[in-house]
Amino acid sequence: MGIRIYIGNLPKGFNPKEFDSVLKSLEEDIRFKPVLDKETKECRGFGFATANNEKSAISLIEKLNGFEFQGAKLRVEKSEKKDSASNKKNGINKNNKRKNIKKIVHSDAPNLQSPDPRWAGELSKLKDLLANQKAPA
């Protein structure tokens, strides 16, 4: 099984075949696949490369991280495993093995006496405007 490498900050409208040739010139056994938008079929600005061995992966990361490609500095690093990403979705963080617990925020509980805190700033501005307004004479 190959080693997955994340390649980010790809420029908009870049040609994947051209980028693939850049990768092949640096390391022979590298395969690249950009992540495409479902609707527009354009690259979303990142993709994944696969190296056959650890030595090739490290070499590619060292050569490409910070490399300028069509006016954009690339971000290249070893990709996380898929299972850790799925665990994050399920609420389990691999580092601390704790589940995310839904916390009750004060705005979630119905309270008729106080205004919604999300609008507190706007309400204070409105009160100031009303206080500064002069009554017609």
C-alpha positions as CSV (number, residue, x, y, z in Angstrom):
1,M,0.0,0.0,0.0
2,G,1.2,3.5,-0.9
3,I,1.8,6.5,1.3
4,R,-0.8,9.3,0.8
5,I,0.5,12.8,0.6
6,Y,-1.8,15.9,0.9
7,I,-1.0,18.7,-1.7
8,G,-2.8,21.9,-1.0
9,N,-3.0,25.5,-2.1
10,L,-3.1,24.5,-5.8
11,P,-3.9,27.5,-8.1
12,K,-7.4,27.8,-9.7
13,G,-7.6,26.5,-13.2
14,F,-4.4,24.5,-13.1
15,N,-3.8,21.6,-15.4
16,P,-3.6,18.3,-13.5
17,K,-1.5,16.7,-16.3
18,E,1.0,19.5,-16.1
19,F,1.3,19.2,-12.3
20,D,1.6,15.4,-12.7
21,S,4.6,16.0,-15.0
22,V,6.2,18.2,-12.4
23,L,5.7,15.4,-9.8
24,K,7.2,12.8,-12.2
25,S,10.2,15.0,-12.7
26,L,10.8,15.0,-9.0
27,E,10.0,11.4,-8.1
28,E,9.3,8.6,-10.6
29,D,6.8,6.5,-8.6
30,I,4.2,9.2,-7.7
31,R,0.6,9.2,-8.7
32,F,-1.6,12.4,-8.2
33,K,-5.3,12.8,-8.1
34,P,-6.9,16.3,-7.6
35,V,-10.1,16.6,-5.6
36,L,-12.8,18.0,-7.9
37,D,-15.9,20.0,-7.2
38,K,-19.0,17.9,-7.9
39,E,-20.8,20.6,-9.9
40,T,-18.1,22.5,-11.8
41,K,-15.7,19.5,-12.1
42,E,-12.8,22.0,-11.3
43,C,-10.1,21.3,-8.8
44,R,-11.1,22.4,-5.3
45,G,-7.5,23.6,-4.6
46,F,-6.0,20.4,-3.2
47,G,-5.4,16.8,-4.1
48,F,-3.6,13.7,-3.0
49,A,-0.4,12.0,-4.3
50,T,0.5,8.5,-3.6
51,A,4.1,7.3,-3.2
52,N,5.2,3.7,-3.3
53,N,7.6,3.9,-0.4
54,E,8.5,6.1,2.6
55,K,11.7,7.4,1.0
56,S,9.9,8.8,-2.0
57,A,7.2,10.3,0.1
58,I,9.6,12.1,2.4
59,S,11.7,13.3,-0.6
60,L,8.6,14.7,-2.4
61,I,7.4,16.5,0.7
62,E,10.8,18.1,1.2
63,K,11.0,19.2,-2.4
64,L,7.4,20.4,-2.9
65,N,6.5,22.0,0.5
66,G,6.7,25.8,-0.2
67,F,7.4,25.1,-3.9
68,E,5.9,27.9,-6.1
69,F,3.6,26.5,-8.8
70,Q,1.8,28.9,-11.1
71,G,2.1,31.7,-8.6
72,A,0.9,29.7,-5.5
73,K,3.1,28.2,-2.8
74,L,2.2,24.6,-2.3
75,R,1.5,23.1,1.1
76,V,2.6,19.4,1.1
77,E,2.4,17.0,4.0
78,K,1.7,13.4,4.9
79,S,-2.0,12.7,4.8
80,E,-3.9,11.5,7.8
81,K,-5.4,8.1,7.8
82,K,-9.1,7.8,6.7
83,D,-10.1,6.1,10.0
84,S,-9.1,9.1,12.1
85,A,-11.2,11.4,9.9
86,S,-14.2,9.1,10.2
87,N,-13.7,9.0,14.0
88,K,-13.8,12.8,14.1
89,K,-17.2,12.7,12.3
90,N,-18.5,10.2,14.9
91,G,-17.4,12.4,17.8
92,I,-14.4,10.5,18.9
93,N,-11.1,12.3,18.9
94,K,-8.2,9.8,18.5
95,N,-5.9,11.8,20.8
96,N,-8.1,12.0,23.9
97,K,-10.7,9.3,23.2
98,R,-13.5,11.5,24.4
99,K,-16.9,11.8,22.8
100,N,-18.3,15.1,21.9
101,I,-21.3,15.9,24.1
102,K,-24.0,18.2,23.0
103,K,-23.8,21.1,25.3
104,I,-26.9,23.2,26.1
105,V,-26.1,26.8,25.2
106,H,-28.1,29.5,27.0
107,S,-29.7,30.6,23.7
108,D,-31.1,27.1,23.1
109,A,-33.3,27.2,26.2
110,P,-36.5,29.2,25.8
111,N,-36.3,32.3,28.0
112,L,-39.1,34.8,27.4
113,Q,-37.6,37.6,29.7
114,S,-34.3,38.2,27.9
115,P,-33.8,38.9,24.2
116,D,-31.9,36.5,22.0
117,P,-28.2,37.1,22.7
118,R,-27.3,36.8,19.1
119,W,-29.1,40.1,18.5
120,A,-27.9,41.9,21.7
121,G,-25.4,44.2,19.8
122,E,-28.1,45.2,17.2
123,L,-30.6,45.8,20.0
124,S,-28.3,48.1,21.8
125,K,-27.6,50.1,18.6
126,L,-31.4,50.4,18.0
127,K,-31.9,51.6,21.6
128,D,-29.2,54.2,21.2
129,L,-30.8,55.4,17.9
130,L,-34.2,55.7,19.5
131,A,-32.8,57.6,22.6
132,N,-31.0,60.1,20.4
133,Q,-34.0,60.7,18.2
134,K,-35.8,64.0,18.7
135,A,-39.6,64.2,18.9
136,P,-41.2,66.4,16.1
137,A,-42.1,69.8,17.5
